[in-house]
């Protein structure tokens, strides 16, 4: 509810298993968020930050806490990302969302970028011709993705820097994680009939195969 209220949702429409959110383009709210993000850029010595749609599991169906792209830009599509800089911000979307994104984002603060026709590296090279440092949350990107981006930026003066999530710093009413002690969530194991082997035996086997990796033999 906090996410919906903060982004100015006018109403919800449910159709089968799909939930459609209709947003106002709340320019004042968007400006507040982007200015707060710019303050963090300056304090951390960054020129920009990447905000993907995915969560730490690279999933499209994310928990409310992970709706960072939606919270910052108002874009509600299930795929895409934002490259936010001090003087501009691009919302990268594929052909499925090119009509939707224009309706949802505030044009004064964000521009739609047709991806993959325009690559992130090419966009950054043009936007930061003199170079700069772009932050990213390593939990939300694959190693291969960042390696490829660094390769594509080779020869430029643009550096990629792993950092904590800057959106999380400024999202004051960010929902809590879906699993945690505060939510009193419980992890359930499967029976031997379903799992084929007792959990403790699986953990002992894993510990023998990967002795250097931390493994709790007592949980759950």
Secondary structure, DSSP 8 states (H G I E B T S, - for coil): -HHHHHTTEEEEEEETTEEEEEE---HHHHHHHHHHHHHHHHHHT-SEEEEES--TT--SS--GGG-HHHHHH----SS-EEEEESS-EEEEE-GGGHHHHHHHS-TTT-EEEETTTS-HHHHHHHHTTT-EEEEEEGGGS-HHHHHHHHHHTTTSSEEEEEE--HHHHH-TT----SSSGGGT-------HHHHSS-HHHHHHHHHHH-TTS---TT--
